[in-house]
Each structure stands twice: as C-alpha cells, then as structure tokens.
Amino acid sequence: MTRLGLVYHDEMLAHRPPGLEPEIRDYHARKLRLLLGPLVATSPWKHPERPERLSALVEHLRAMNDERIAWIEPERADADTLLRAHTPAHLRRLEALRGRSRMLSIDSTAVSPGSVDAATRAAGAAVEAVNAVCDKRVETAFALVRPPGHHAFAAHYRGFCLVNNVAVAARHARAVHGIDRVLIVDWDVHHGDGTESIFAADPDVLFFDIHRSAPFYPGTGPMEYTGRGRGKGTTLNVPLPAGAGDQAVLAAFDDILMPAARSFCPELILVSAGFDGTREHLACRFSPAVYAHLTRRLQALAETCAQGRLALVLEGGYHIEPMRRALEHCIHALLDSDVHLPPIKPNRTGLPAVRSACDYLAKAVPGLAT
Ligand SMILES: [Zn+2]
C-alpha cells in the first residue's frame, strides 16, 4: 500500500478572490485589518487567500519526488455529497455565484468566476482522501485544498470558506463507507466555527478544536461550549492565549484530546490542518516543528483505534514560507513514523489555559476524567 496519498487538482487555483478598485480595496483593507490583523500585512494589499498559498506547497511537494507519495486527482463533489453537510438553499446560493466576481461578506469572503468549481473540487478532494484511506489504497491521505472550509456553516459561507470540506468528508465516510464514529481534530489556529455548528448535535462526530481565544477571529469557541442535544459532550474547545507556544498545544493533545478520543473510539480521524499558528501569523507562536509532533500523536491514535485511517484536509496558513516549513514537518512525520522528531521550543505561556480547559472538561464531559 502506498504510504501517503496527496489529493490535489489545479482547478483549486482558479479561486481568485477579486482584485479590488483601489478605494474599495483600501476600505476593505481597513476593515480587514480590524478583523484579521496580521493576515493583511502584505503590501500592496492582496487578498490573503490567494492561489500562491497552495501552488507553492504543491510545487515544493512535487519537487520532493518521493516514491512513497501517490498524487491523486479528485472529482468535484456532487450535490448529493454536499447536501450531507449543507442546506439546499446554500447550494442554490453557491450555484448562483458560479462565474461571478463578488465580495460576499465583511470578513472578505469573496468569489471570482472560478470559485464555485474550486470549492466543489476542494470538497471532492476531502471526500477522495477519505475514499483513499477507507479503500486502503493509501495508508494516509492529505487533501491539499483551497478555498478552506472550516468556517463554512450548513447554510452560509464565512471566513474565506464556501463549502465545509472536512464536514462533507466526515458525512461521506459515515454514509458511504459505513464508518460509525469520526473524530475531527482542528489544529488551525482559528476556531472552526462552521464545523462545530454542523456537528454540534451529532453524537457520532467528536470535534476537538485548539485555537487562539476570542476576540481573535472568529471570536467563538469557549471551553464551556461542548455541543447541544444528543451531541452534548462531543465538542471539545481548547482556547489558547496569544503566544501560547508549543508546550500548550502538545498538552492539549495529551491531556484532553487523547483521553477523550480513546473513550470515543473513532473509526476514522480527520484533521482540519491549518498551518497558521506560527509566529508570523501573530497567533499562538507555534514552531513549524510542532506539527510533526501533532501528526505523530494522531498517527499513533489512528493505529490504536481507527485501523490507521487518518486523512488530513488543508485549512488556513497565509505566510507561505513558515506554512511550507510546517507542512514539511507534517509530511515527513506522515512518511516515516520512525523519523526523529525535531525539538520544540520551551514556552509555558499557554499551559495555564490548557489546565483550566482540562479541569473544566473533565467535569463536563463523560469519559474525559482520568
Ligand atoms: Zn486559520
């Protein structure tokens, strides 16, 4: 079996959030600076969610020329597949945007003529990553996609996201591959508000999210929110302070995610893999190397309880060089489970926040107390 499948299609580069007239551009840049802070640091202003984010990563990975990697071309996700995570009205709204160029919301979610095809291709890539690991064509799969997905809700777009790729993939796994329980780990530094909302009442999907705490975008994800209805206890949020550091995210994985996941016993692990926690993103000061450690932990967990089924889906990351280094650490860990893990930076800034989330969730979530 091939070690790693990389799922990618050039159509995802056709999403080009519009170039704006200078006066509109400056107006939006001001609003964006308030909302998104360091993501608008580029000068002259470019939309942060630009094709180079993905093309630079893909070029780098292709140049590795590693025989343990298989490149897989996905189809676009069809309507039936998208409807497992989205409302019919949302699909109609997207369809109406096909071929158009528009700024959709104050947070700079925008479409160009190729965006709807790119978004359905991205969801199709996440679905194909699930197919590849469930059909045992590859040991692990990574869907290299844009636009990202974890801020998209069932009924609306948000935060550069049109379709929630990881949610569509999770529902596809349950419907088509007979997977009963899915764990979604969101290590993107922004809270995955769309994913949380879609699975809030779903007891068969455990959603674990580390993120920089409010008021950082999108301003949601307090530890006290653990889901609703039958899904209460299957949403785990670990908000971290600015500059939290590597030790905090590793402690969140070891002390909260791992016991919760072992109790939940997922049959498939999906990762909302954003690489925007690094110093340059002014978020949580994760080092690129920490993503190797996170990857290794999820591999081990997948081996223990999910027959090794692990699929990652790209989310955010807007400064290309640190994003490339972080992805490289992740990919090397995926390719070689014996690879020596790089050192992380000692930094205890975020540990008290993890401790308080751990204490709170141990009381609120059955199965987490150890
Ligand atoms: Zn993000």
Boltz pocket constraint, residues with backbone or C-beta under 6 A from the ligand:
constraints:
  - pocket:
      binder: B
      contacts: [[A, 188], [A, 189], [A, 190], [A, 274], [A, 276], [A, 315], [A, 316], [A, 317]]
      max_distance: 6.0
